[in-house]
Amino acid sequence: MRPLEYVKHFPHKVQEVEPVSITMPDGTRLAARLWLPEGAEHTPVPAILEYLPYRKRDSTARRDSLNHRYFAGHGYACVRVDLRGSGDSEGVLEDEYLEQELADGEAVLRWIAAQPWCDGAIGMMGISWGGFNGLQIAARRPPELKAIITLCSTDDRYSDDVHYMGGCLLGDNLSWASTMFAYNSLPPDPEIVGERWREMWFERLAGSGLWLDTWLRHQHRDAYWQHGSVAEDLTAIACPVFAVSGWADGYTNAVFRLLEGLNVPRLGLIGPWSHRYPHLGLPGPAIGFLQEALRWWDRWLRDQENAIMDEPMLRIWKQDTVSPFTSYDHRPGRWVGEPQWPSERVAPRRYRLSPRSLVAPEEPLPQTVHDPDLAVNSPLSVGLFAGKWCSYAGGPDLPGDQREEDGGALVFDSSPLSEDVEVLGVAVAELELSVDRPVAMVAVRLSEVLAHGPATRITYGLLNLAHRDSHEHPEPLEPHRRYRVSVPLNAVAQRFCAGSRLRLAVSTSYWPIAWLPPASVTLTVHTEASGLILPVRSVAEPDPVPTFEPPEAAEPRHETQLEPIHQDWLVKRHLDADVSTLEVIEDKGTRRIDDIDLEITTSAVECYTYRADDVTSARGETRWHRGLRRGDWDVKTRTRTVLTCTETHFHIEAELDAFEGERRVFSRNWHRVVPRRLV
């Protein structure tokens, strides 16, 4: 592991400016923080914008200081802006990626370009939300925006985000809605906005709304999701794009689609990381990502000829065989490069299914197959050890040993591999199947089974079978009718080692990664017409090997941890009641940002429960506590969201309470009933 090195001396001295107010066309003022290289007012420089709802004053303050001071020290003006209705900005944040957010982003770009310290060339960089709106604003072609770096984001908001993977409602839909429910409950800082803080706070408390209700009312890929999905028209993006993700992140697929679909200069980078910047990457190895970003900005904002575009279009960490575990400090593997994507060095290899067997193309099918049709009705425990749809911390939210999960699935094993097999891209399960219900899902997992037995999940895919032909216009299944479906698995780069086996596992549920179907389903796989297509990579030696500098960043803002951090994942089984619960604890304790004497308290608990084999017993509950304190100023919020279901409806119960000191000053409850529409 290469530790992050803090750089103390830069080519340029840096001036930090806060508060900064940017007035929108309608008069609303957005709050910003600036990092300016000394002398930029007299010798203008290019600028880099990061545009987020995650509270620059407290939530991202440390990370912002690592990144933006670094770029400013190398001669770039950096601007970090709180979205309308978040942090210290005026207004109310009512949902993700609304037209207002994108129009405000364009106005911010115009404001930056008009400042005396900016030479008119601007880039956007952001991870997650900031990666999303960077792509979305790029598709609007503002003239000031010359290039973007988008990390851990997607071009498809419906089926490749936290909402509906393969048309299946994700548990992260509840989790993420609850996260933003809590974020939106916090006030601005009185040191920035003055006495207006309470008025602004109550406006947010009353107006931000319950996003989970909105997202559940759009169960198909309609205009709501098409807005902000740049996959609708990738040709709209005219500036260079650098797309970054990690194999433990939820957003690797978009990197491949962007490289294939864009018609602009572009690069892709995928490491072993979770949902983090690569210089902070876990699992490791972390890399000198800020140096890579500087090379990108120098090329596209300063028009400096350097070698960054002469290197492979796609640089990836090809993962090696590893024993299954829920957390890794380092994921073994090696860096490789592809000069273009799609790659001429990747070709499909089709494995056939036979009862309990995954048969390689060169192998004969077993001769003694009496019944090629296999049925499964998975226990609802399949998925309890699946980890999170998107790993945010690199563990313990990664999938563990799959053998317990495999006990509730149809399992197809290959023969032991006679030689290493390298895979890069999207594997696809081609299944001929039938079910006994009009609504059903299928979960498909690909694992590497080590010679001594443990099974490491490499990738997986989900498909709501009512969405087999369309996410826009799904149709119910005809019970017992045969259908042919293709289930794409999440993109992967993996070396399966000689002596291991490939394992394809098929189940009818994957809770709580995905919400359970409305009724218990028996699914039959007709193996004679089913198979697995692997994207096998063959490269003549020597393989292109990208190299990266060690990770570095600017010195962080100093924080003091006042109360300890506690994180855990617990599976609880009450045998007398036949109730199982996955409890996720994310308690960040209390920390103080020392230079502004601000204490921040954050804790969250998520519980996902089911009873016996009752799919309508599925229950998700999230509880968040957040607090801010400085001297006599002491505010706290508590949010609670519960999602349950029947065969025909989803039920949402939500609570929001806000406190000044120990006095409750705001309280609101929600009860919503949403019809299920083939989900």
N, C-alpha and C positions, 0 to 999 in steps of 0.2 A: 504494500500500500504506500502510495506517495502522499504524504500529508500536505494540506494546503499551506502554502507559504504566503505570508503577508508582506507586501511590498511597501517599504517606507518612503522611498525616494523615487520620484517620477520625473520625466523630462519637463513637465509643467507643474507649477504650484497650482493648487485648487482652491477656489472660493466657493463656499456653500451658502446658498441663499434660501431662507425661509422666514416668514411666509411669502408666497407669491400667489397673486390672484389673476386668473385668466377669465375675462368676461365673454360669455357666449352671446350669439346674436339676439337671444331673447332676454338678456340681462342677467341670467344666472351666472354665478361666479364659481369657477372650479379652482380648487386648491392645488398648488404645485410646490415642489422643491427643486432647486437648480444646483448643479455642480458645474462651475465654469472654470476653464483654464485661465490663469492670470493673463490679462491683456486682451482677452477676446473682444472686449468692447471696442478696441481700436483695431484689432486684426481679427475679423470674423472667422468662425470655424464651423464645420459641419455639426449637426446636432443629432442626438439619439433620444427618442421618446419611448417611455414605458408608461402604459395607460391602463390602470387597474382599479378594482374596487376594494383592494385589500389593505387600506388604511396605511398610507406612507408614514404617518406620524408614529405608529406603534407596531403594527403587525409585520410589515416588511422592512422596518427601519434598518435592521442589521444587514439583511441581504442587500438592500439598496446601497448601503455604504460600501459593501464589498465590490459591487459591480460598477456603479456609476462614478464613484471617486476614481476607480481604476481607469475607466475610459476618459474621464476629464483630465486625469494626469497624463494621458497620452494625446491630449489636444482636441478632445471633443466636448461640446456642450451637452450636458445630460439633463433631461427633464423628466421628472416623475410626477404624474398627475393622478389624483383621485377622481374616479368617475363621478358624474352627477349623482348626488344622493349617498355618497360613500365617504368615509374619512372626514375630511374637513371641507368638502365641497357642498355647496347648496343643492337643494332639490331633493327628490326622492328616487331611489333605485327600485324600479318595479319589476324587472326581469333581466335576463341575459340578452345582450347583443341587440337591443331594440334599435329602431331607426334613430331615435334621439341620441343614443350612445355613439353611433357611427357618425352622425352629423356633427356632434360635439367634437369627435376625434378629428374630423376634417378642419373644424374651426381652430382647434389647438394647433394643428400643423401650420395653418395660416399665421397664427399668432407667433409661433416660434420663428417662422421664416422672416417675419417683419422685425424681429428684435435686432438691435445693433451688433450683438455678439454672434449672430448666426449668418453664415454665408449663403443660406437658401437651400442647402442640401440636407435632407433629413432622412434618417433611418428609424424604423420601429423595431424594438426587440421586446419580447415578453414570453413568459412561460405560462401555460395553461390559458387562463382568460386572456392574458396579454398576447399569447400566441394566436388565439382565435381572432381577436379583433385586429391584430396586425394583418392577417390574411384578408379579413372582411373589408378593412379600409383600403388595402392594396387593390382589391377588386373594384373599388370606386374610382381608382386612378387619380387621386389628388396630385397635382403637378409637383408639389413639394416633396413627395415621398419617393425616394430614389432606390431604396432596397429595404428588405426586412429580414429579420431572423425570428423564426417562429419555432418555439419549443413546446413539445407535449401538447399539441393541438390537433384539430381535425378539420377536414374539408366537408364532413357530412355530420350535421348535428343530430340527425335522427338515429341512425344505425351504428355510428362509430363514436359515440359519446357516452355519457353516464346514463342515458335514458332508455333506449330500446335496442339492444344488441340482437341483430337478426330478427327484429320484431318482438323479442322477449323483453318484458319490463324488468329492468335491472334493479337490484337492491340498492345500488349506488344512486339511483334516482331519488329515493327517500333520503339517503345519507347526505347527498350534496344539497338537496333542497333544504335540509335541516341546518347544514353548515351556513348557508346564506341567510336563512331565517335568523340565526344568531348574529352573524356579521351585521346585518341590516338593523339590528336592535340597538346598536351602540351609538352614542352621541359624538359630535365633533369635539375637539379639544378647546376649552375656553381660552387657553393661551393663544390660539390662532383666531378664533371667531368672536371672542369676547362674550358679552352678555347674551348674545343671540343663541348661544349653544342650546339652551333649554327649549326654545321655540323650534329650532331646527330638529332637535331630538324628537319632540312630540310629533312633528310632521312626519318623520320617518316611521315612528312607532305606529302611527295611524295609517300610513299610506303605502308601505312597502308590500304588504299583502302576503299571501300564502302561495309561494311559487309551486309547491307540490300539487296543489289543486289545478293550477294552469297546465302543468306538464301532464297530469293524468287525463286531462280532457282532450289531449291531442295524442291518441294512441296509435294513429297511423301517420305516414309520412306526408303530411299536408303542407299547405303554404306556410304555416307557422314554423315548421322545421326547415323548409326550403330557404326561408329568409336566413341569411347568414351562413348558409352551406355553400361554400365557393365551388364545390363539386358540380353545382348546377351549371356553371360556365367558367371553367378554368381559364379560358382564353381572355376573360376580363382582367386577369392579373398581368400587368405589363412590366413590372419591375423585378429585379433579381430576387430570388427566394432561397434562403438557407433554412432547411427543415431539420429538426433535431428531436430525437426521442431516445427511449431506453427500453430494453426487453422486459423489464419489470414494470414499465409504465403502461397505461391503457391506450396509448395513441401511436403505436408504431406503424399501424397499417397506413396511416395518412402519408407518411414519408414516402412510401413506395408509390402511392397514387399520384402524389404531387410531382415526383420525379418523372413519372411516365406521362402525365397529362399536361404539364405546363409547357409553354413554348418560349420560356425566358431562361437566361442563365440561372442555374440552380445547382444546389449541392444538398446531399443528405448525409446525416451523421446519426448512427445508432450505436449506443454503448450498452453495457449491462445494467444501466441505472434504473432506478425507480423515477417517480415524478419530481425530478430535481434538476437544477442546473448541473452540467457535467463536471465542472470544477468542484462541485460539492457532492459528486455522484456516489450513491450507494445502491446496490453493491458496487464495489470497485472493480477495475481501477478507475479512479477519477483522472481527468486529463486537464491540460492547460487550455480550457475552453475560451477563457477571455482573450488569450493570445490569438486563437483561431478567429474569434469575433473581430478583433482588431484588424487582422489581415483582410477579412471580408469588408469591414467598413473602409479601410484604406483603399481597397480596390473600387468600391462602388460609390463612396461619398467623396473621396479625394482624387479619384481617377488615377491612382498609382498602379502601375503595372507590377504585379507580383505573381507568384506562382500558384496562388490558391485555386485558380480555375484550370490549371494544368494538372491538378491532382485528380484522383478518382472522383467521379460524380457521387458515388455512394461509398462511404467509409463505415465499416461495421465491425463490431466485436463478435466474432464467431465463437459461440459458447461451446465448451467441451463437456464431456461427461462429468457429472457431479452427483453425489448422493443427495437424496431429497432432504430439504430442511426448510423451515419457515423464515429463515434469516441468514444472509450471507454477508460477511465483510468484503469478500472478494469472490468473483465468479470466474473460474478458470476459463481460458480461451486465448484468442489471438486476434489482432487487428488484420483485416483484409480489405481490399478495395475492388470496386467494380467501376470500370471506365465509363459505363453507361447503364441505365436501367430503362426497360428490361435488359437483362444480360444475355448475351449469346452463349454464356457458359453455364446457364441453368436450363435444364430440360426436364420434362415430366417423366416420372417413372410410376407406372400403375401397378399397385398391389391389388390382388383379388381377395375377396372375403370367402372363406369357407367356414363352416361351423367351428368356432373357437380358434381359427387360424387366419393369419394374414400372410398371403402367399406371394412371394416375390415373382417378377415376370419370368425369370429363368427356371422357376421351380414348377413341377407338375402339381396339379390339384390332387388332394387326397382321393383315393379310389373308393373308400368305404363310407360314403356319406349317405345316411339313410333319410335324413330330413334336413334339407338346406334352410328351412325357415326357423328362426329363433325368436321367441317372444320375451319381453321384459316389462315389468311394472316396478319401477325402481322404488326402494324405500326412500323416505324424505330425508334421510341422513346423508344421501349423496350430495356433496357440496359443503358440508360442515368444515371440511379440511381443505377447501379450495383456495383459501386466502381471499384477497380483495380483488375486485375487477381491475382496480388501478392501485398499485402499491405506492403509498406516499412517503414511506419511511425506509423502504428496503427491508422491512421485517418488523414484527413477526407476522406480517400479512401476506407472505408468499405461500404457495401450496406445499403441503407436507407430503409424506409418503402416500402414494395413491392406492396402496393395496386395500385399505379399508374402504375407500371410495369404489374401487373396482368390484368389491363384493356385491354391490347393488346394480351392476351394469352388465351388458353383454360385452365380453372381452375377446379380442382377436389378437393373438400373439404371432409374431414372425418366428422363423427359425433363428438361432443365434447367427449374428452377422459374421460372415467370413472375413470381411474387411471393413474399414471405416467407411461410413456413408455421411457425406456432407449435404446439408439442406439449406437453401436460402430462398425465402419468399413465402408464398401462401400455399399450404397444403389444402386439399379439398377432399372431403368424404363424399363419395357418390353412393347414395343409398336408394335401394328400392324397398319401400316399406308400406305398411298399412297400420291403421289404428282403429280403436273401437269407439272413438269420441270425435265430435266435430271440431274441437279445439285441442291441440296437443303441441308439445315442444319436444325437441330432441337436442341433447347435449352430447358433443363428441369431443373426446380427449385423446391426444397423442402423447404417449409416455415412452421413456427409455427405461427398460427393465434391466437392471444391472445383473451380472452373472450370479450374484449371491442373493438376489430376490427383490431388493427395494426398487420402487418405481418412481421416477422423477417426471412430473408433468412438464412437457416441453411447450405445448400449445393446446388451445381448445377453441371450439366454436359452438354457437347456439343458433337454432332456427325455430321460430314459431311456425309450425307447419301450415297454419292458416295463411301465412305470408309467403308461401312457397313460390308464388309467381309474382307477387307485388307487395311492397310495403304501403303503397298508396291505396290499393284496392284489394285487400285480403278477402278470401272466401273460405267458408267453413269446409271441413273435410267431409267426405262421404265415408261413413264407417265401413271398414273392411275392404274398401277399394284400394288397389295398389297405386302408389305414386312414386315417381322418380324425383329425387331432390338432390341438390348439391349444397353441402354445408362447408363454406370456407372457414378455415381455422385462422387464428391470428398469425400474422407474419412472424417468421422465426429465422434465425441463423444458428445452426446447430451441427456439431459433429457427433454422430452416434458412433461409439467405438466398437471395434471388432469384439465379438463375444457377448455383446448386449443383444436384447431383443427389442423390436418395435412393438408397441401395444396400442391398439385402437380400442377405446372403450365408449360404449353407447348407452345413454341413460335417458329416462323420461322426465327427469327433474335435475336441478342443480341449485338447490337452495342453500344460502340466500344470495348467491351471485345473481340468480334470476328468480322472479316471483313465480310461485307455483301455478300450474294450469287450473282452470275452474273446476275440474273433476279429475279423479284418478284415471289414468290412461294405461292401457296395455298396448305396447307397440311391437310389431313383428317386423324383423329385418329379413328380407328375402335375399339370402347371401349370394345366390348364383348370379345375380345381376348387380351386385354391389362391389365397391372397391375404394381404394385410397390412392390419390394422386399426390406424390411427393415431388417438390421442385428440387431436384438433385443438382448440385453444383460440382462440375468437374473442371479442374484448372491444371494446366501443365505447369510444372515447377520452372522457375520460382514464382510463387504467388505474390502479387503486389502487396507490400506491407506499409500502410500509412504509419507515420510516427507523429507523436505529440509531445510538446514540452510538459514539464511537471505543472500541476495546478497552482495557480497563484491568484491573488486578489489584493485589493486595498485593505488597509486595516479596518476592522469593523467598529461600529459604535459600541461603546462599552456598556455591557449589561451585567446586572448582578442577579443570580437566581436566589430568590428569597425562600421559596417553598419548592420541594423536590418534584421532579417529573416522574410520572408513573404511567407506563404503557403496558397493556397486556391483552391477550386474546384467550378467552376461556370457553371451553365447551362443557356445558352442564347437562347431565341427564338425570332426571328424577324418575327412577324406575317404578315407583309406586303409582305415579300418575301418567307414566309414559309420555313425558314432556321433555323435549330437548331444547336447549337455548345456546346460541353463540353470543357471548358478551364481549364487546370490543371497548376497551378502556383507553381513552386518550386524554390524560390529565397532564397538562403542561405546567401545572403549579402556578407560582407567582414569580414574575421577574420584574426588575426595575431598569428602565432606560435611564442611566445615571445622569446624563447631561441635561435632561428635561425633568428629572425627578418624577417620572411617571411609572406607576406600578400597574402591571397587566396580569390579570388572572384569567385562565382559560381551562375549562375541563369539559369533556364530552364522554357520554356512555351510550353505546348503541346495543340493543338487544334484539335478536332475531329468533323467533320461537315457532315450534310446531308441535302438534300432539299426534302421536301414533301415526296412522296413515291417512289422516284427515287433511286434505289439501286446503280446505277452507279454514283450517286453524292457523294458517300462516299469519304471523304478527310481527311487525317491525316497530320498535319504539326507540326514539332518540331523545336524549336530554342534554342540554347545553347550559353551562353557567359561564358568564363572562363578566369581567369587572375591570374598572379603571379607577385609579385613586392617585391623588396628589394633595397632600395636606388635608384640608377640610372637604375637598371635592372628592366625593365617593359615590360612584354609580355602579349598579349591577343590573344584569338582565338574566332571566331564566326562560328558556324555551323548552317545550316538550311537544313532540309530534308522534302520533300513533297511526299506523296504517294497518288495517285489517281488511277482510274480504268475505264475500259470499260467492256463490257460483255466478251471480249476475251483477254484483256491484263491488266497488271499492269504498271503504269508509275511512275518512280522515278525521282525527280529533287532534286539535292543536291548541297550545296555550302559550301566551306571552305575558310575562310580568316584568316590570321595570321598577327599580328602587333607587332612591337617593338616601344613602346611609341605610338604615333599617326600615325606612318608610316606603311603602309601595305607592308609586305615583301613577302607574298605568297598568291596566290589566285587560286582556281580551282573549276570548275563547272562540274557536272555530269548530264547526261540525259540517262536514261536506260528504255527500254521497255522489259517487261518479259511476255511471253504468260501465260495465266491461264490454268492450267491443272487439271480440275475437282476440283477447289477450288473456 
